[in-house]
């Protein structure tokens, strides 16, 4: 295992970003999170099921699982700030529901089984992505679903790794400058393509209830960082005995403005 896998000091401060994002969570964002989850698992798959959220972040998708009928939710995160943020969100919006929140690494999970195991955009930040996928797969109950999203592999991934390593340790002023340059470059890219950048930002909450500015900070600082191709995912999951249910992938050769996540749903044997 990579030395960075369990060393939180080497990771970007994801928890602080999620805590800031959580201040803006409202019913509209929760509804968008529900739609994003339904998009992956279907309308009724969560009803009466147990749900494990690995890398729970703000807790919005753990909450969405309850809204979609989950009977029990367990949420974990290696970052104590994320665990506390998730705990506060569930206490506010689902105080009577059956939930557990743990500050723990994916590599230290107990051998419990869940009907649906969910990890969106997390396992590629562990410092040991394939091992994290294998460890997570062990938590899926027989015939259960493993739902996850991973950065797609692009030619510029090595350069983004260097950028993220720098950004995650940079001060607020340097990070602010990097964000401004990145946003300016994206705005220019939209203009060249004849697209409306302002409308894109205004409607960004339609992406699983997320927020553009927080996502920019998350992308630029998301270290450790790994990526994988859909073929690589299929090889790994086949070796683990899982079969594909559905996937949402989008080939991207260069990754000039980021790799983006491909989404996968696999069923356990």
Backbone as numpy.savetxt, mean C-alpha at the origin, in Angstrom:
# Nx Ny Nz CAx CAy CAz Cx Cy Cz
17.99 -12.41 4.81 17.15 -11.22 4.81 18.02 -9.98 4.81
17.62 -8.94 4.07 18.35 -7.69 4.04 18.41 -7.08 5.43
19.52 -6.40 5.72 19.68 -5.78 7.04 18.69 -4.65 7.24
18.09 -4.13 6.15 17.13 -3.04 6.28 15.72 -3.53 6.57
15.49 -4.83 6.47 14.13 -5.35 6.54 13.46 -5.07 7.87
14.16 -5.25 8.99 13.55 -5.06 10.29 14.02 -3.77 10.97
14.91 -3.06 10.34 15.48 -1.86 10.93 14.65 -0.65 10.54
13.74 -0.24 11.43 12.84 0.87 11.12 13.61 2.16 10.88
14.80 2.29 11.47 15.59 3.51 11.31 16.00 3.73 9.86
16.07 2.66 9.07 16.47 2.78 7.67 15.29 3.04 6.75
14.06 3.03 7.30 12.86 3.20 6.50 12.43 4.67 6.46
11.77 5.04 5.40 11.12 6.34 5.30 10.06 6.46 6.39
9.79 7.69 6.83 8.82 7.92 7.91 7.39 7.84 7.36
6.99 6.64 6.96 5.65 6.46 6.42 4.58 6.85 7.44
4.80 6.49 8.69 3.79 6.73 9.72 3.43 8.19 9.88
4.42 9.07 9.84 4.16 10.50 9.96 3.31 11.00 8.79
3.60 10.50 7.59 2.82 10.90 6.42 1.38 10.41 6.53
1.19 9.17 7.00 -0.17 8.64 7.14 -0.94 9.35 8.24
-0.26 9.72 9.31 -0.93 10.45 10.38 -1.43 11.80 9.89
-0.62 12.46 9.05 -1.03 13.73 8.46 -2.22 13.53 7.52
-2.13 12.50 6.67 -3.24 12.20 5.75 -4.53 11.91 6.51
-4.43 11.19 7.62 -5.61 10.75 8.37 -6.43 11.93 8.90
-5.81 13.08 9.06 -6.54 14.26 9.53 -7.61 14.69 8.53
-7.45 14.29 7.28 -8.43 14.67 6.26 -9.40 13.57 5.90
-9.36 12.44 6.59 -10.28 11.34 6.28 -11.70 11.73 6.65
-12.61 11.57 5.70 -14.03 11.82 5.93 -14.83 10.73 5.25
-16.14 10.84 5.29 -17.00 9.80 4.73 -16.78 9.62 3.23
-16.47 10.71 2.53 -16.23 10.60 1.09 -14.99 9.78 0.80
-13.92 10.02 1.55 -12.68 9.25 1.35 -12.89 7.79 1.76
-13.63 7.56 2.81 -13.91 6.18 3.23 -14.69 5.44 2.15
-15.66 6.13 1.56 -16.44 5.51 0.47 -15.56 5.17 -0.72
-14.59 6.03 -1.03 -13.67 5.74 -2.13 -12.79 4.54 -1.79
-12.37 4.43 -0.53 -11.58 3.27 -0.10 -12.40 1.99 -0.24
-13.68 2.07 0.10 -14.57 0.92 -0.07 -14.65 0.51 -1.54
-14.78 1.49 -2.42 -14.86 1.18 -3.84 -13.57 0.54 -4.34
-12.43 1.03 -3.85 -11.16 0.45 -4.25 -11.02 -0.99 -3.80
-11.50 -1.28 -2.60 -11.43 -2.65 -2.08 -12.40 -3.57 -2.81
-13.58 -3.06 -3.09 -14.57 -3.84 -3.84 -14.06 -4.16 -5.25
-13.37 -3.21 -5.85 -12.77 -3.40 -7.17 -11.87 -4.64 -7.20
-11.22 -4.92 -6.08 -10.29 -6.05 -6.02 -10.95 -7.35 -5.58
-11.78 -7.29 -4.54 -12.30 -8.54 -3.97 -13.73 -8.85 -4.36
-14.45 -7.89 -4.95 -15.83 -8.14 -5.32 -16.80 -7.60 -4.28
-18.08 -7.62 -4.62 -19.11 -7.00 -3.79 -19.34 -7.70 -2.47
-19.27 -9.04 -2.46 -19.70 -9.79 -1.27 -18.60 -10.62 -0.61
-17.39 -10.60 -1.15 -16.35 -11.51 -0.64 -15.95 -11.23 0.80
-16.15 -10.01 1.28 -15.74 -9.68 2.65 -16.80 -10.04 3.69
-18.01 -10.28 3.26 -19.09 -10.53 4.21 -18.81 -11.75 5.09
-18.74 -11.50 6.39 -18.53 -12.59 7.35 -17.11 -13.14 7.37
-16.16 -12.50 6.71 -14.79 -13.02 6.61 -13.85 -12.31 7.58
-12.75 -12.98 7.87 -11.67 -12.35 8.64 -10.71 -11.68 7.66
-10.14 -10.54 8.08 -9.38 -9.68 7.18 -8.10 -9.24 7.88
-6.97 -9.46 7.22 -5.68 -9.02 7.74 -5.14 -7.92 6.84
-4.88 -6.75 7.42 -4.34 -5.61 6.68 -2.87 -5.44 7.08
-1.97 -5.79 6.18 -0.53 -5.72 6.45 0.02 -4.41 5.91
0.56 -3.59 6.81 1.00 -2.25 6.46 -0.20 -1.34 6.41
-0.90 -1.23 7.54 -2.23 -0.59 7.57 -2.21 0.91 7.35
-1.05 1.57 7.52 -0.95 2.99 7.21 -1.86 3.86 8.05
-2.88 4.43 7.42 -3.84 5.29 8.13 -4.97 4.50 8.75
-5.17 3.26 8.28 -6.27 2.43 8.76 -7.53 2.53 7.92
-7.49 3.33 6.85 -8.72 3.56 6.08 -9.22 2.30 5.39
-8.33 1.40 5.00 -8.79 0.18 4.32 -9.20 -0.91 5.32
-8.64 -0.87 6.52 -9.15 -1.73 7.58 -10.59 -1.33 7.91
-10.83 -0.03 7.97 -12.18 0.46 8.22 -13.10 0.10 7.06
-12.61 0.24 5.82 -13.42 -0.10 4.65 -13.82 -1.57 4.67
-12.94 -2.43 5.17 -13.26 -3.86 5.26 -14.47 -4.08 6.16
-14.53 -3.36 7.28 -15.70 -3.47 8.16 -16.95 -2.97 7.44
-16.83 -1.87 6.74 -17.98 -1.30 6.04 -18.51 -2.27 4.98
-17.63 -3.14 4.49 -18.03 -4.10 3.46 -18.40 -5.46 4.04
-18.50 -5.55 5.37 -19.05 -6.75 5.99 -18.09 -7.68 6.68
-16.81 -7.36 6.79 -15.87 -8.23 7.48 -16.29 -8.41 8.94
-16.15 -9.63 9.45 -16.55 -9.88 10.83 -15.43 -9.58 11.81
-14.19 -9.64 11.33 -13.05 -9.38 12.22 -11.90 -8.85 11.38
-11.23 -7.80 11.88 -10.12 -7.19 11.18 -8.91 -7.11 12.09
-7.77 -7.56 11.57 -6.50 -7.38 12.24 -5.64 -6.49 11.35
-5.06 -5.46 11.94 -4.24 -4.51 11.19 -2.86 -4.45 11.82
-1.81 -4.54 10.99 -0.45 -4.48 11.53 0.37 -3.47 10.74
1.38 -2.92 11.42 2.33 -2.03 10.75 3.61 -2.00 11.55
4.74 -1.96 10.85 6.04 -1.90 11.51 6.27 -0.52 12.14
5.56 0.49 11.64 5.71 1.86 12.14 4.72 2.10 13.28
5.19 2.44 14.48 4.27 2.63 15.60 3.31 3.79 15.39
3.70 4.79 14.61 2.80 5.91 14.35 1.62 5.45 13.49
1.89 4.60 12.50 0.81 4.06 11.68 -0.14 3.20 12.51
0.42 2.37 13.39 -0.42 1.53 14.24 -1.32 2.40 15.12
-0.76 3.46 15.68 -1.54 4.35 16.54 -2.60 5.10 15.73
-2.27 5.51 14.52 -3.22 6.21 13.65 -4.38 5.30 13.29
-4.07 4.04 12.95 -5.13 3.07 12.63 -6.02 2.81 13.83
-5.41 2.65 14.98 -6.17 2.42 16.22 -7.15 3.58 16.45
-6.68 4.80 16.29 -7.52 5.97 16.52 -8.66 6.04 15.50
-8.38 5.72 14.24 -9.41 5.77 13.21 -10.50 4.73 13.46
-10.11 3.51 13.80 -11.09 2.46 14.06 -11.88 2.75 15.34
-11.23 3.33 16.32 -11.93 3.70 17.55 -13.00 4.75 17.26
-12.70 5.64 16.31 -13.64 6.71 15.97 -14.80 6.22 15.12
-14.50 5.41 14.09 -15.52 5.04 13.12 -16.10 3.64 13.31
-15.42 2.78 14.06 -15.91 1.41 14.25 -15.67 0.95 15.69
-16.15 1.73 16.65 -15.82 1.44 18.06 -16.35 0.10 18.58
-17.43 -0.40 17.98 -18.02 -1.64 18.48 -17.63 -2.86 17.66
-16.76 -2.66 16.67 -16.37 -3.78 15.80 -15.24 -4.60 16.43
-15.07 -5.80 15.90 -14.05 -6.72 16.39 -12.75 -6.49 15.65
-11.87 -5.67 16.21 -10.60 -5.39 15.54 -9.43 -5.48 16.52
-8.26 -5.75 15.92 -7.00 -5.76 16.66 -5.97 -5.01 15.82
-5.19 -4.17 16.47 -4.13 -3.43 15.80 -2.81 -3.75 16.50
-1.81 -4.15 15.72 -0.53 -4.53 16.30 0.62 -3.77 15.64
1.55 -3.34 16.45 2.81 -2.76 15.95 3.79 -3.91 15.82
3.91 -4.44 14.60 4.75 -5.62 14.39 5.18 -5.67 12.93
6.35 -6.25 12.68 6.85 -6.44 11.33 6.17 -7.64 10.69
6.06 -7.60 9.36 5.51 -8.74 8.63 6.34 -9.99 8.88
7.62 -9.82 9.16 8.49 -10.98 9.38 8.32 -11.60 10.76
7.55 -10.95 11.62 7.32 -11.46 12.98 5.87 -11.81 13.22
5.11 -11.99 12.16 3.70 -12.31 12.30 3.49 -13.68 12.96
2.50 -13.80 13.84 2.15 -15.13 14.37 1.51 -15.95 13.27
1.47 -17.27 13.41 0.97 -18.15 12.34 -0.55 -18.23 12.26
-1.25 -17.14 12.45 -2.71 -17.13 12.35 -3.13 -17.13 10.88
-4.35 -17.60 10.61 -4.86 -17.66 9.24 -6.06 -16.72 9.09
-6.16 -16.10 7.90 -7.24 -15.16 7.62 -7.85 -15.47 6.26
-9.15 -15.19 6.14 -9.84 -15.45 4.88 -9.33 -14.55 3.77
-9.05 -13.30 4.10 -8.53 -12.35 3.13 -7.34 -11.63 3.74
-6.21 -11.69 3.05 -4.99 -10.99 3.48 -4.72 -9.90 2.45
-4.60 -8.69 2.94 -4.54 -7.50 2.09 -3.27 -6.72 2.40
-2.53 -6.37 1.35 -1.33 -5.55 1.54 -1.10 -4.73 0.29
-1.56 -3.48 0.32 -1.53 -2.63 -0.87 -0.32 -1.69 -0.80
0.64 -1.91 -1.70 1.78 -1.00 -1.79 2.68 -1.01 -0.58
2.88 -2.18 0.01 3.64 -2.27 1.27 4.84 -3.20 1.19
4.64 -4.39 0.64 5.67 -5.42 0.72 6.94 -5.05 -0.04
6.83 -4.14 -1.01 8.03 -3.68 -1.73 8.84 -2.67 -0.91
8.34 -2.31 0.27 9.06 -1.38 1.15 9.68 -2.07 2.36
9.72 -3.38 2.35 10.22 -4.10 3.53 11.73 -4.28 3.54
12.37 -4.16 2.38 13.79 -4.44 2.27 14.07 -5.88 1.90
13.03 -6.71 1.85 13.16 -8.11 1.46 11.81 -8.54 0.88
11.49 -8.02 -0.30 10.15 -8.14 -0.86 9.69 -9.59 -1.05
10.51 -10.41 -1.68 10.06 -11.78 -1.95 9.85 -12.56 -0.65
10.73 -12.36 0.30 10.54 -13.04 1.59 9.28 -12.53 2.28
9.00 -11.24 2.15 7.80 -10.66 2.74 6.55 -11.25 2.09
6.58 -11.43 0.77 5.45 -12.05 0.08 5.24 -13.48 0.57
6.32 -14.22 0.66 6.23 -15.61 1.13 5.69 -15.67 2.56
6.16 -14.77 3.41 5.70 -14.78 4.81 4.22 -14.41 4.88
3.82 -13.42 4.09 2.42 -13.01 4.07 1.52 -14.12 3.56
1.97 -14.83 2.52 1.18 -15.91 1.94 0.85 -16.99 2.97
1.71 -17.15 3.95 1.48 -18.16 4.98 0.30 -17.82 5.88
-0.16 -16.56 5.84 -1.27 -16.13 6.68 -2.63 -16.33 6.00
-2.62 -16.74 4.73 -3.87 -16.90 4.00 -4.47 -18.27 4.31
-5.73 -18.29 4.74 -6.41 -19.54 5.04 -6.62 -20.34 3.76
-6.79 -21.65 3.87 -7.07 -22.47 2.69 -8.24 -21.91 1.89
-8.02 -21.77 0.59 -9.01 -21.22 -0.34 -9.28 -19.73 -0.11
-8.45 -19.08 0.74 -8.60 -17.66 0.99 -7.94 -16.83 -0.10
-8.08 -15.51 0.01 -7.55 -14.59 -0.99 -6.36 -13.81 -0.45
-5.36 -13.67 -1.29 -4.21 -12.83 -1.03 -4.32 -11.66 -2.01
-4.56 -10.47 -1.49 -4.81 -9.28 -2.29 -3.67 -8.30 -2.05
-2.93 -7.94 -3.09 -1.76 -7.09 -2.86 -1.45 -6.24 -4.09
-0.66 -5.21 -3.86 -0.21 -4.34 -4.94 1.28 -4.11 -4.77
2.01 -4.14 -5.87 3.46 -3.98 -5.86 3.88 -3.03 -6.98
4.98 -2.31 -6.74 5.51 -1.43 -7.78 5.89 -2.24 -9.01
5.45 -1.76 -10.17 5.82 -2.42 -11.41 7.27 -2.07 -11.77
7.93 -3.00 -12.39 9.35 -2.85 -12.73 9.51 -1.97 -13.96
10.39 -0.97 -13.86 10.68 -0.09 -15.00 12.19 0.06 -15.14
12.61 0.65 -16.24 14.04 0.83 -16.49 14.68 1.83 -15.52
13.88 2.75 -14.99 14.42 3.77 -14.10 14.34 3.41 -12.62
13.92 2.18 -12.31 13.83 1.78 -10.89 15.15 1.94 -10.13
16.32 1.59 -10.72 17.58 1.80 -9.98 17.81 3.26 -9.60
17.46 4.19 -10.49 17.62 5.61 -10.18 16.63 6.05 -9.11
15.41 5.55 -9.16 14.43 5.89 -8.13 14.87 5.36 -6.77
15.53 4.22 -6.74 16.05 3.68 -5.48 17.03 4.65 -4.85
17.93 5.20 -5.66 18.91 6.17 -5.16 18.21 7.44 -4.68
17.23 7.91 -5.46 16.50 9.12 -5.07 15.78 8.92 -3.74
15.14 7.79 -3.56 14.38 7.52 -2.34 15.31 7.39 -1.13
16.44 6.77 -1.33 17.40 6.66 -0.23 17.84 8.04 0.24
18.09 8.95 -0.73 18.48 10.31 -0.37 17.32 11.06 0.30
16.14 11.01 -0.32 15.00 11.78 0.16 14.58 11.37 1.57
14.62 10.07 1.84 14.16 9.57 3.14 15.02 10.10 4.29
16.25 10.54 3.99 17.13 11.07 5.02 17.31 12.59 4.92
16.74 13.20 3.89 16.89 14.65 3.67 16.04 15.43 4.67
16.40 16.69 4.87 15.65 17.56 5.76 14.39 18.09 5.10
13.50 18.72 5.86 12.23 19.22 5.32 12.41 20.19 4.15
13.42 21.05 4.22 13.61 22.03 3.15 13.99 21.32 1.84
14.92 20.37 1.90 15.32 19.64 0.71 14.17 18.80 0.17
13.41 18.19 1.06 12.25 17.41 0.63 11.22 18.30 -0.05
10.99 19.48 0.51 10.04 20.41 -0.09 10.45 20.83 -1.49
11.76 21.07 -1.67 12.26 21.43 -2.99 12.06 20.28 -3.98
12.38 19.06 -3.53 12.20 17.89 -4.39 10.74 17.71 -4.78
9.83 17.93 -3.85 8.40 17.83 -4.15 7.99 18.86 -5.19
8.48 20.10 -5.02 8.13 21.16 -5.97 8.61 20.84 -7.37
9.83 20.33 -7.47 10.38 19.97 -8.79 9.59 18.83 -9.42
9.24 17.83 -8.60 8.50 16.68 -9.11 7.12 17.11 -9.60
6.42 17.93 -8.81 5.08 18.39 -9.19 5.16 19.25 -10.45
6.18 20.11 -10.53 6.34 20.96 -11.72 6.57 20.11 -12.96
7.37 19.05 -12.83 7.63 18.16 -13.96 6.36 17.43 -14.37
5.57 17.02 -13.41 4.30 16.35 -13.73 3.34 17.30 -14.41
3.28 18.54 -13.92 2.41 19.54 -14.54 2.81 19.77 -16.00
4.11 19.84 -16.24 4.61 20.02 -17.61 4.24 18.82 -18.47
4.39 17.63 -17.91 4.02 16.43 -18.65 2.56 16.41 -19.05
1.68 16.87 -18.15 0.26 16.95 -18.47 0.02 17.96 -19.59
0.71 19.11 -19.50 0.52 20.15 -20.50 0.94 19.67 -21.89
2.05 18.94 -21.94 2.53 18.42 -23.22 1.51 17.47 -23.84
0.85 16.69 -22.97 -0.13 15.72 -23.45 -1.53 16.32 -23.62
-1.68 17.62 -23.30 -2.97 18.27 -23.44 -3.97 17.86 -22.37
-3.48 17.44 -21.22 -4.36 17.01 -20.13 -4.45 18.10 -19.06
-5.50 18.05 -18.25 -5.77 19.06 -17.23 -5.19 18.59 -15.89
-4.05 19.16 -15.53 -3.37 18.75 -14.30 -4.19 19.14 -13.07
-4.79 20.33 -13.08 -5.58 20.79 -11.93 -6.75 19.85 -11.66
-7.40 19.40 -12.71 -8.53 18.47 -12.55 -8.05 17.13 -12.01
-6.87 16.69 -12.47 -6.28 15.44 -11.98 -6.07 15.49 -10.47
-5.51 16.61 -9.99 -5.25 16.76 -8.55 -6.57 16.86 -7.78
-7.51 17.63 -8.32 -8.79 17.83 -7.64 -9.56 16.53 -7.49
-9.42 15.64 -8.45 -10.17 14.37 -8.43 -9.34 13.21 -7.88
-8.21 13.52 -7.28 -7.28 12.47 -6.87 -7.87 11.55 -5.80
-8.77 12.06 -4.98 -9.35 11.23 -3.93 -10.10 10.03 -4.50
-10.41 10.09 -5.81 -11.03 8.95 -6.46 -10.11 7.75 -6.58
-8.82 7.94 -6.30 -7.84 6.85 -6.30 -7.78 6.25 -4.89
-8.76 5.41 -4.56 -8.80 4.72 -3.27 -8.89 5.68 -2.08
-9.39 6.90 -2.30 -9.52 7.86 -1.21 -8.23 8.56 -0.85
-7.22 8.47 -1.72 -5.91 9.02 -1.39 -5.85 10.54 -1.65
-4.70 11.12 -1.33 -4.48 12.55 -1.46 -3.19 12.79 -2.26
-3.24 13.68 -3.23 -2.12 13.87 -4.14 -0.83 14.26 -3.41
-0.88 15.28 -2.59 0.33 15.76 -1.93 0.95 14.71 -1.02
0.13 13.99 -0.28 0.66 12.93 0.58 1.25 11.79 -0.25
0.63 11.51 -1.39 1.16 10.45 -2.26 2.48 10.86 -2.89
2.65 12.14 -3.23 3.92 12.62 -3.76 5.02 12.41 -2.73
4.75 12.80 -1.50 5.73 12.62 -0.41 6.04 11.14 -0.21
5.00 10.31 -0.25 5.17 8.87 -0.09 6.02 8.28 -1.21
5.74 8.70 -2.46 6.49 8.16 -3.60 7.96 8.58 -3.53
8.21 9.85 -3.32 9.59 10.33 -3.32 10.41 9.75 -2.17
9.75 9.43 -1.07 10.50 8.95 0.09 10.38 7.47 0.37
9.64 6.74 -0.44 9.35 5.34 -0.13 10.55 4.42 -0.19
11.33 4.41 0.87 12.52 3.56 0.93 12.45 2.70 2.19
12.83 1.43 2.14 13.37 0.63 1.04 12.40 0.53 -0.14
12.97 0.22 -1.31 12.19 0.20 -2.54 12.63 -0.97 -3.42
11.64 -1.77 -3.84 11.85 -2.83 -4.82 10.68 -2.82 -5.79
10.85 -3.46 -6.92 9.78 -3.56 -7.90 9.83 -4.94 -8.55
8.75 -5.26 -9.27 8.66 -6.60 -9.84 7.72 -6.58 -11.05
7.97 -7.45 -12.00 7.12 -7.54 -13.18 5.95 -8.49 -12.90
4.85 -8.37 -13.66 3.75 -9.33 -13.50 4.20 -10.77 -13.70
5.14 -11.00 -14.62 5.64 -12.37 -14.83 6.39 -12.85 -13.60
7.13 -11.95 -12.95 7.84 -12.32 -11.73 6.88 -12.67 -10.61
5.78 -11.92 -10.50 4.77 -12.22 -9.49 4.15 -13.58 -9.75
3.82 -13.85 -11.00 3.18 -15.12 -11.35 4.10 -16.29 -11.03
5.38 -16.16 -11.34 6.32 -17.25 -11.03 6.39 -17.51 -9.53
6.47 -16.44 -8.76 6.58 -16.59 -7.32 5.32 -17.19 -6.72
4.16 -16.68 -7.13 2.91 -17.17 -6.55 2.61 -18.60 -6.97
2.98 -18.97 -8.20 2.80 -20.35 -8.64 3.66 -21.28 -7.81
4.89 -20.86 -7.53 5.77 -21.68 -6.68 5.18 -21.86 -5.28
4.44 -20.86 -4.81 3.83 -20.94 -3.48 2.51 -21.70 -3.50
2.08 -22.13 -4.69 0.85 -22.92 -4.80 -0.41 -22.11 -4.99
-0.30 -20.81 -5.18 -1.47 -19.96 -5.37 -1.84 -19.88 -6.86
-3.11 -19.61 -7.12 -3.53 -19.42 -8.51 -4.15 -18.04 -8.68
-3.94 -17.45 -9.82 -4.41 -16.10 -10.09 -5.94 -16.05 -10.18
-6.53 -15.04 -9.56 -7.96 -14.78 -9.67 -8.19 -13.63 -10.63
-7.48 -12.52 -10.39 -7.54 -11.36 -11.29 -6.34 -10.48 -11.03
-6.04 -9.64 -11.98 -4.95 -8.68 -11.80 -5.25 -7.44 -12.63
-4.68 -6.33 -12.21 -4.80 -5.07 -12.92 -3.40 -4.52 -13.10
-2.85 -4.75 -14.27 -1.47 -4.36 -14.54 -1.42 -3.41 -15.73
-0.38 -2.59 -15.74 -0.23 -1.63 -16.82 1.25 -1.53 -17.16
1.68 -2.11 -18.27 3.10 -2.06 -18.62 3.59 -0.62 -18.72
4.75 -0.36 -18.16 5.34 0.97 -18.18 6.85 0.81 -18.35
7.37 1.23 -19.47 8.77 0.93 -19.78 9.76 1.76 -18.96
9.57 3.06 -18.92 10.58 3.92 -18.32 10.31 4.27 -16.86
9.09 4.60 -16.51 8.81 4.99 -15.13 9.36 6.36 -14.80
9.23 7.30 -15.75 9.83 8.63 -15.57 9.24 9.37 -14.39
7.93 9.24 -14.18 7.29 9.92 -13.05 6.88 8.94 -11.95
7.52 7.79 -11.92 7.21 6.80 -10.90 6.78 5.49 -11.51
6.90 4.44 -10.73 6.60 3.11 -11.24 5.11 2.81 -11.22
4.40 3.29 -10.21 2.99 2.92 -10.08 2.86 1.49 -9.59
1.68 1.15 -9.11 1.46 -0.19 -8.56 0.58 -1.03 -9.47
0.97 -2.29 -9.64 0.10 -3.29 -10.24 -0.63 -4.01 -9.11
-1.87 -4.39 -9.36 -2.71 -5.01 -8.33 -2.96 -6.49 -8.68
-2.94 -7.32 -7.65 -3.07 -8.77 -7.86 -4.02 -9.38 -6.82
-4.77 -10.37 -7.26 -5.58 -11.17 -6.36 -5.29 -12.63 -6.68
-4.82 -13.37 -5.67 -4.50 -14.80 -5.82 -5.27 -15.60 -4.76
-5.61 -16.83 -5.13 -6.33 -17.71 -4.20 -5.38 -18.78 -3.68
-5.46 -19.02 -2.38 -4.61 -20.03 -1.74 -5.11 -21.43 -2.09
-4.21 -22.40 -2.06 -4.64 -23.78 -2.33 -5.53 -24.31 -1.21
